[in-house]
């Protein structure tokens, strides 16, 4: 389309009802830029979804080993502080349960204590390795910025595009 506009004279374009070659070219370039933004946003969202799915798989394995759920009874995600409190309560309950159910007489040895708290050690170790890299929100911010750029883009109406398509030779 841009090549078509550049190869015709001003009079030829006026006959086709195009008053400004520059405006028409700029409008088409905005549409191409917007397409690039949309493709970037789709790619970023796909990357984020892959990371989220990986995290969910790892976290599901930990929940199968006894780690408390991230969700409230109403199905909403807990805040970091609420979840930390929930995990602390879980750990203290495990410690209390293991010390109150001690069947062996005599002073507890390190081996007995380790055996009783093996699940907690496993969970702590796995939580430390839950993320391959420290979590950051760069991808989310980048996706938000791209979405803002898309929302700021103003494209012409469908009628304008239809008239441009009718101008092109077949």
C-alpha positions as CSV (number, residue, x, y, z in Angstrom):
1,X,0.0,0.0,0.0
2,X,2.8,2.4,0.9
3,X,4.6,1.6,-2.4
4,X,1.3,2.2,-4.2
5,X,1.0,5.6,-2.6
6,X,4.6,6.6,-3.3
7,X,4.4,5.7,-7.0
8,X,1.4,7.9,-7.7
9,X,1.4,11.6,-8.2
10,X,-0.6,14.0,-6.1
11,X,-3.2,14.5,-8.8
12,X,-3.6,10.7,-9.3
13,X,-4.1,10.3,-5.5
14,X,-6.6,13.2,-5.4
15,X,-8.6,11.4,-8.2
16,X,-8.7,8.4,-5.8
17,X,-10.0,10.6,-3.0
18,X,-6.7,10.6,-1.0
19,X,-6.1,14.2,0.1
20,X,-2.9,13.6,2.0
21,X,-0.3,11.0,1.1
22,X,1.6,11.6,4.3
23,X,-1.4,11.2,6.6
24,X,-2.4,8.0,4.8
25,X,1.1,6.5,5.1
26,X,1.4,7.5,8.8
27,X,-1.9,5.9,9.5
28,X,-0.8,2.6,7.9
29,X,2.5,2.8,9.8
30,X,0.5,3.2,13.0
31,X,-1.5,0.1,12.2
32,X,1.7,-1.8,11.6
33,X,3.2,-0.6,14.9
34,X,0.0,-1.6,16.7
35,X,0.3,-5.0,15.2
36,X,3.8,-5.3,16.5
37,X,2.7,-4.2,20.0
38,X,-0.1,-6.8,20.0
39,X,2.3,-9.6,18.9
40,X,4.8,-8.5,21.6
41,X,2.0,-8.6,24.2
42,X,0.9,-12.0,23.1
43,X,4.5,-13.3,23.3
44,X,5.0,-11.8,26.8
45,X,1.7,-13.3,28.0
46,X,2.7,-16.7,26.7
47,X,6.1,-16.6,28.4
48,X,4.4,-15.5,31.7
49,X,1.9,-18.4,31.4
50,X,4.7,-20.9,30.9
51,X,6.4,-19.6,34.0
52,X,3.2,-19.7,36.0
53,X,2.5,-23.3,34.9
54,X,6.0,-24.4,35.9
55,X,5.5,-22.7,39.3
56,X,2.1,-24.4,39.8
57,X,3.5,-27.8,39.0
58,X,6.3,-27.4,41.5
59,X,4.0,-26.0,44.1
60,X,1.5,-28.8,43.6
61,X,4.2,-31.3,44.3
62,X,4.9,-29.5,47.6
63,X,1.2,-29.5,48.5
64,X,1.1,-33.2,47.9
65,X,3.9,-33.5,50.6
66,X,1.8,-31.5,53.1
67,X,2.4,-27.8,52.4
68,X,-0.7,-25.7,53.1
69,X,-2.8,-24.4,50.2
70,X,-2.3,-20.9,48.8
71,X,-6.0,-20.3,48.6
72,X,-8.6,-19.2,51.1
73,X,-11.8,-21.2,51.7
74,X,-13.5,-18.8,49.3
75,X,-10.9,-19.6,46.6
76,X,-9.0,-16.3,46.7
77,X,-5.2,-16.2,46.7
78,X,-3.7,-15.5,50.1
79,X,-1.4,-12.5,50.7
80,X,2.2,-13.2,51.4
81,X,1.8,-12.3,55.1
82,X,-1.3,-14.5,55.5
83,X,0.5,-17.4,53.8
84,X,3.6,-17.0,56.0
85,X,1.4,-17.1,59.1
86,X,-0.4,-20.2,57.8
87,X,3.0,-22.0,57.1
88,X,4.3,-21.0,60.6
89,X,1.1,-22.4,62.2
90,X,1.5,-25.6,60.1
91,X,5.2,-26.0,61.2
92,X,4.4,-25.4,64.9
93,X,1.6,-27.9,64.7
94,X,3.9,-30.5,63.2
95,X,6.5,-29.8,65.8
96,X,3.9,-30.0,68.6
97,X,2.5,-33.2,67.2
98,X,5.9,-34.8,66.8
99,X,7.0,-34.0,70.4
100,X,3.7,-35.0,72.0
101,X,3.6,-38.4,70.2
102,X,7.0,-39.4,71.2
103,X,6.9,-43.1,71.9
104,X,10.5,-43.6,72.7
105,X,11.7,-43.2,76.3
106,X,14.8,-41.3,77.1
107,X,16.1,-38.0,75.7
108,X,15.4,-37.4,72.0
109,X,18.3,-37.7,69.7
110,X,19.0,-35.8,66.6
111,X,18.1,-38.8,64.5
112,X,14.7,-39.2,66.1
113,X,13.9,-35.5,65.8
114,X,15.0,-35.5,62.1
115,X,12.9,-38.5,61.4
116,X,9.8,-36.8,62.9
117,X,10.4,-33.6,61.0
118,X,11.7,-35.0,57.7
119,X,8.7,-33.7,55.8
120,X,9.3,-30.2,57.1
121,X,13.0,-30.3,56.0
122,X,12.0,-31.5,52.6
123,X,9.4,-28.8,52.2
124,X,11.9,-26.1,53.4
125,X,14.5,-27.3,50.9
126,X,12.0,-27.5,48.0
127,X,10.6,-24.0,48.8
128,X,14.2,-22.6,48.6
129,X,14.4,-24.1,45.1
130,X,10.9,-23.3,44.0
131,X,12.1,-20.6,41.7
132,X,15.0,-21.2,39.2
133,X,15.8,-17.5,39.5
134,X,14.6,-14.9,42.0
135,X,11.1,-13.8,41.1
136,X,10.8,-10.4,39.6
137,X,8.0,-8.6,37.9
138,X,9.9,-7.4,34.8
139,X,7.8,-9.4,32.4
140,X,4.6,-8.2,34.0
141,X,5.7,-4.5,33.9
142,X,6.8,-5.0,30.3
143,X,3.4,-6.5,29.4
144,X,1.6,-3.6,31.2
145,X,3.7,-1.0,29.3
146,X,2.9,-2.7,26.0
147,X,-0.8,-2.8,26.8
148,X,-0.7,0.9,27.7
149,X,0.9,1.7,24.3
150,X,-1.8,-0.3,22.5
151,X,-4.5,1.5,24.4
152,X,-3.0,4.9,23.4
153,X,-3.0,3.9,19.7
154,X,-5.8,5.4,17.7
155,X,-6.7,3.7,14.5
156,X,-9.0,4.9,11.7
157,X,-12.4,3.5,11.3
158,X,-13.3,0.4,9.3
159,X,-14.8,2.6,6.6
160,X,-11.4,4.3,6.1
161,X,-9.7,0.9,5.7
162,X,-12.3,-0.2,3.3
163,X,-11.8,2.8,1.1
164,X,-8.1,2.2,1.1
165,X,-8.6,-1.4,0.0
166,X,-10.9,-0.2,-2.8
167,X,-8.2,2.1,-4.1
168,X,-5.6,-0.7,-4.5
169,X,-5.5,-2.1,-8.0
170,X,-6.6,-5.7,-8.3
